Amino acid sequence: MLDKKDLKYPIKYAVMPIKEQIGWSNGLNELEREYGVVANIVSKCYVIGEQKKYSSDGTIEIKYEVVFLYNKQYTSYYDKFKPSIPEFNIWSQCTNSIFVNQLFNSFEEALIVAKQFNDEIVHHKIMFLHFDKDFQSKVEKIKTEHQETLDKYKKIEEEIQQETNNVEITKTSTLEDIIEKIVESPRKFYINLADSLSIEEREYLKKLINNRCCDNCTNGSCRVETCEKIGLDELGKSQGSNCLSWNNYELIGRQRVLTKNIL
């Protein structure tokens, strides 16, 4: 069996979904346990592969196959997280990996996305509540129970972070990294790049930006009230994620650098 020191897989941060039993569902002959994601935490992981999916509109969806440095085999909180390395069957398929949509170079970056995912868990539960006289108390109960679950796993997140503190993140030299080093004002470079594009190109690139929200919108003529820019929208996404008036030339320019194929 390979030792961790022999592994040369890239190391990144990713958001780890934590599953537990959330109920029961009808099986073929009897009730079966139903599992779902109850919390999301941040952890370092081995990156063992990636998958690309091309859509008819020209967009590309990339998923990364990862194995977290600490993992658990079962879906109960009481199962301990143990050190883990990629394991493969006789067909060279990894048996303990999952696919994630994003990788990160820092804990802080991943933490922002993990918080969004955790907020979505609560929002999803509230959506299915019946509106009656006890609606608000039910909402508070959901929030309290979720926070209790999250607090438990945040402690584990801290423990994993401490145990893997000496494992270095793999630095990859991307085009963005090179621009940051050689351009005196990277922000101005990206803004000028976006400004040089056609309206059609900018609108196309906007659709590819995953972290659009009111917080990073630079549209000075926005008429949405400040109080309406906080939290999640009716789809459980950050406010402004689907706003037609959203704009940020710097992020559009950055997306242009990341996008190889454009209109």
Contacts in CASP RR format, 6 or more apart in sequence:
PFRMAT RR
TARGET T0000
AUTHOR 0000-0000-0000
METHOD contacts of the structure
MODEL  1
MLDKKDLKYPIKYAVMPIKEQIGWSNGLNELEREYGVVANIVSKCYVIGE
QKKYSSDGTIEIKYEVVFLYNKQYTSYYDKFKPSIPEFNIWSQCTNSIFV
NQLFNSFEEALIVAKQFNDEIVHHKIMFLHFDKDFQSKVEKIKTEHQETL
DKYKKIEEEIQQETNNVEITKTSTLEDIIEKIVESPRKFYINLADSLSIE
EREYLKKLINNRCCDNCTNGSCRVETCEKIGLDELGKSQGSNCLSWNNYE
LIGRQRVLTKNIL
2 85 0 8 1.000
4 83 0 8 1.000
4 85 0 8 1.000
7 46 0 8 1.000
7 85 0 8 1.000
7 86 0 8 1.000
9 46 0 8 1.000
9 47 0 8 1.000
9 48 0 8 1.000
9 86 0 8 1.000
10 46 0 8 1.000
10 47 0 8 1.000
10 170 0 8 1.000
10 172 0 8 1.000
11 44 0 8 1.000
11 45 0 8 1.000
11 46 0 8 1.000
11 47 0 8 1.000
11 69 0 8 1.000
11 167 0 8 1.000
11 168 0 8 1.000
11 169 0 8 1.000
11 170 0 8 1.000
12 44 0 8 1.000
12 45 0 8 1.000
12 47 0 8 1.000
12 66 0 8 1.000
12 103 0 8 1.000
12 104 0 8 1.000
12 105 0 8 1.000
12 169 0 8 1.000
12 170 0 8 1.000
13 42 0 8 1.000
13 43 0 8 1.000
13 44 0 8 1.000
13 45 0 8 1.000
13 103 0 8 1.000
13 104 0 8 1.000
13 105 0 8 1.000
13 106 0 8 1.000
13 107 0 8 1.000
13 109 0 8 1.000
13 110 0 8 1.000
13 169 0 8 1.000
14 42 0 8 1.000
14 43 0 8 1.000
14 44 0 8 1.000
14 45 0 8 1.000
14 64 0 8 1.000
14 66 0 8 1.000
14 68 0 8 1.000
14 100 0 8 1.000
14 102 0 8 1.000
14 103 0 8 1.000
14 104 0 8 1.000
14 110 0 8 1.000
15 40 0 8 1.000
15 41 0 8 1.000
15 42 0 8 1.000
15 100 0 8 1.000
15 102 0 8 1.000
15 110 0 8 1.000
15 113 0 8 1.000
15 114 0 8 1.000
15 117 0 8 1.000
16 40 0 8 1.000
16 41 0 8 1.000
16 42 0 8 1.000
16 43 0 8 1.000
16 45 0 8 1.000
16 68 0 8 1.000
17 37 0 8 1.000
17 39 0 8 1.000
17 40 0 8 1.000
17 98 0 8 1.000
17 117 0 8 1.000
18 37 0 8 1.000
18 38 0 8 1.000
18 39 0 8 1.000
18 40 0 8 1.000
18 41 0 8 1.000
18 153 0 8 1.000
19 35 0 8 1.000
19 36 0 8 1.000
19 37 0 8 1.000
19 38 0 8 1.000
19 75 0 8 1.000
20 35 0 8 1.000
20 36 0 8 1.000
20 38 0 8 1.000
20 75 0 8 1.000
20 76 0 8 1.000
20 77 0 8 1.000
20 149 0 8 1.000
21 33 0 8 1.000
21 34 0 8 1.000
21 35 0 8 1.000
21 36 0 8 1.000
21 75 0 8 1.000
21 76 0 8 1.000
22 34 0 8 1.000
22 35 0 8 1.000
22 36 0 8 1.000
22 38 0 8 1.000
23 33 0 8 1.000
23 34 0 8 1.000
24 31 0 8 1.000
24 32 0 8 1.000
24 33 0 8 1.000
24 34 0 8 1.000
25 31 0 8 1.000
25 32 0 8 1.000
25 33 0 8 1.000
25 34 0 8 1.000
26 32 0 8 1.000
35 75 0 8 1.000
37 117 0 8 1.000
37 121 0 8 1.000
38 121 0 8 1.000
38 146 0 8 1.000
38 149 0 8 1.000
39 118 0 8 1.000
39 121 0 8 1.000
39 146 0 8 1.000
39 149 0 8 1.000
39 150 0 8 1.000
39 152 0 8 1.000
39 153 0 8 1.000
40 114 0 8 1.000
40 117 0 8 1.000
40 118 0 8 1.000
40 121 0 8 1.000
41 114 0 8 1.000
41 153 0 8 1.000
41 154 0 8 1.000
41 156 0 8 1.000
41 157 0 8 1.000
41 160 0 8 1.000
42 107 0 8 1.000
42 110 0 8 1.000
42 111 0 8 1.000
42 114 0 8 1.000
42 157 0 8 1.000
42 161 0 8 1.000
43 68 0 8 1.000
43 69 0 8 1.000
43 70 0 8 1.000
43 157 0 8 1.000
43 160 0 8 1.000
43 161 0 8 1.000
43 164 0 8 1.000
44 68 0 8 1.000
44 69 0 8 1.000
44 160 0 8 1.000
44 164 0 8 1.000
44 167 0 8 1.000
44 169 0 8 1.000
45 66 0 8 1.000
45 67 0 8 1.000
45 68 0 8 1.000
45 69 0 8 1.000
45 100 0 8 1.000
46 66 0 8 1.000
46 67 0 8 1.000
46 68 0 8 1.000
46 69 0 8 1.000
46 85 0 8 1.000
46 86 0 8 1.000
47 64 0 8 1.000
47 65 0 8 1.000
47 66 0 8 1.000
47 103 0 8 1.000
47 170 0 8 1.000
48 65 0 8 1.000
48 66 0 8 1.000
48 67 0 8 1.000
48 86 0 8 1.000
48 94 0 8 1.000
48 97 0 8 1.000
49 64 0 8 1.000
49 65 0 8 1.000
50 62 0 8 1.000
50 63 0 8 1.000
50 64 0 8 1.000
50 65 0 8 1.000
51 62 0 8 1.000
51 63 0 8 1.000
51 65 0 8 1.000
51 99 0 8 1.000
52 60 0 8 1.000
52 61 0 8 1.000
52 62 0 8 1.000
53 60 0 8 1.000
53 61 0 8 1.000
53 62 0 8 1.000
53 63 0 8 1.000
54 60 0 8 1.000
55 61 0 8 1.000
58 261 0 8 1.000
59 207 0 8 1.000
59 208 0 8 1.000
60 261 0 8 1.000
61 101 0 8 1.000
62 101 0 8 1.000
63 99 0 8 1.000
63 100 0 8 1.000
63 101 0 8 1.000
64 99 0 8 1.000
64 100 0 8 1.000
64 101 0 8 1.000
64 102 0 8 1.000
64 103 0 8 1.000
65 94 0 8 1.000
65 97 0 8 1.000
65 98 0 8 1.000
65 99 0 8 1.000
66 97 0 8 1.000
66 98 0 8 1.000
66 99 0 8 1.000
66 100 0 8 1.000
66 103 0 8 1.000
67 84 0 8 1.000
67 85 0 8 1.000
67 86 0 8 1.000
67 94 0 8 1.000
67 96 0 8 1.000
67 97 0 8 1.000
68 84 0 8 1.000
69 83 0 8 1.000
69 84 0 8 1.000
69 160 0 8 1.000
69 164 0 8 1.000
69 167 0 8 1.000
70 81 0 8 1.000
70 82 0 8 1.000
70 83 0 8 1.000
70 84 0 8 1.000
70 160 0 8 1.000
70 163 0 8 1.000
70 164 0 8 1.000
71 81 0 8 1.000
71 82 0 8 1.000
71 84 0 8 1.000
71 96 0 8 1.000
72 79 0 8 1.000
72 80 0 8 1.000
72 81 0 8 1.000
72 82 0 8 1.000
73 79 0 8 1.000
73 82 0 8 1.000
77 149 0 8 1.000
77 152 0 8 1.000
77 153 0 8 1.000
81 156 0 8 1.000
81 159 0 8 1.000
81 160 0 8 1.000
83 163 0 8 1.000
84 96 0 8 1.000
86 94 0 8 1.000
86 96 0 8 1.000
86 97 0 8 1.000
87 94 0 8 1.000
87 95 0 8 1.000
87 96 0 8 1.000
88 94 0 8 1.000
88 95 0 8 1.000
89 95 0 8 1.000
101 210 0 8 1.000
102 110 0 8 1.000
102 113 0 8 1.000
102 210 0 8 1.000
104 110 0 8 1.000
104 113 0 8 1.000
105 169 0 8 1.000
105 171 0 8 1.000
106 169 0 8 1.000
107 161 0 8 1.000
116 237 0 8 1.000
116 238 0 8 1.000
118 146 0 8 1.000
118 150 0 8 1.000
119 231 0 8 1.000
119 232 0 8 1.000
119 236 0 8 1.000
120 232 0 8 1.000
120 236 0 8 1.000
120 237 0 8 1.000
121 146 0 8 1.000
122 142 0 8 1.000
122 143 0 8 1.000
122 146 0 8 1.000
123 232 0 8 1.000
123 236 0 8 1.000
124 236 0 8 1.000
125 142 0 8 1.000
125 146 0 8 1.000
126 139 0 8 1.000
126 142 0 8 1.000
129 135 0 8 1.000
129 138 0 8 1.000
129 139 0 8 1.000
129 142 0 8 1.000
175 257 0 8 1.000
175 258 0 8 1.000
176 254 0 8 1.000
176 257 0 8 1.000
176 258 0 8 1.000
179 186 0 8 1.000
179 189 0 8 1.000
179 257 0 8 1.000
180 186 0 8 1.000
183 189 0 8 1.000
187 250 0 8 1.000
190 249 0 8 1.000
190 250 0 8 1.000
190 251 0 8 1.000
190 252 0 8 1.000
190 253 0 8 1.000
190 254 0 8 1.000
190 256 0 8 1.000
190 257 0 8 1.000
191 249 0 8 1.000
191 250 0 8 1.000
191 253 0 8 1.000
193 253 0 8 1.000
193 256 0 8 1.000
193 257 0 8 1.000
194 202 0 8 1.000
194 205 0 8 1.000
194 249 0 8 1.000
194 250 0 8 1.000
194 252 0 8 1.000
194 253 0 8 1.000
194 256 0 8 1.000
195 249 0 8 1.000
197 205 0 8 1.000
197 252 0 8 1.000
197 253 0 8 1.000
197 256 0 8 1.000
200 263 0 8 1.000
201 256 0 8 1.000
201 262 0 8 1.000
201 263 0 8 1.000
202 252 0 8 1.000
204 262 0 8 1.000
204 263 0 8 1.000
205 252 0 8 1.000
205 253 0 8 1.000
205 255 0 8 1.000
205 256 0 8 1.000
205 259 0 8 1.000
205 262 0 8 1.000
206 212 0 8 1.000
206 246 0 8 1.000
206 247 0 8 1.000
206 252 0 8 1.000
206 255 0 8 1.000
208 255 0 8 1.000
208 259 0 8 1.000
209 251 0 8 1.000
209 252 0 8 1.000
209 255 0 8 1.000
211 238 0 8 1.000
211 251 0 8 1.000
212 238 0 8 1.000
212 240 0 8 1.000
212 241 0 8 1.000
212 242 0 8 1.000
212 243 0 8 1.000
212 246 0 8 1.000
212 248 0 8 1.000
212 251 0 8 1.000
213 238 0 8 1.000
213 239 0 8 1.000
213 240 0 8 1.000
213 241 0 8 1.000
214 224 0 8 1.000
214 229 0 8 1.000
214 230 0 8 1.000
214 238 0 8 1.000
214 239 0 8 1.000
214 240 0 8 1.000
214 243 0 8 1.000
215 229 0 8 1.000
215 238 0 8 1.000
216 248 0 8 1.000
216 251 0 8 1.000
217 240 0 8 1.000
217 243 0 8 1.000
217 245 0 8 1.000
217 246 0 8 1.000
217 247 0 8 1.000
217 248 0 8 1.000
218 247 0 8 1.000
218 248 0 8 1.000
218 249 0 8 1.000
218 250 0 8 1.000
219 245 0 8 1.000
219 246 0 8 1.000
219 247 0 8 1.000
221 245 0 8 1.000
222 245 0 8 1.000
224 243 0 8 1.000
228 239 0 8 1.000
229 239 0 8 1.000
229 240 0 8 1.000
230 239 0 8 1.000
231 238 0 8 1.000
231 239 0 8 1.000
232 238 0 8 1.000
232 239 0 8 1.000
233 239 0 8 1.000
233 240 0 8 1.000
233 241 0 8 1.000
233 242 0 8 1.000
235 241 0 8 1.000
235 242 0 8 1.000
240 246 0 8 1.000
256 262 0 8 1.000
END
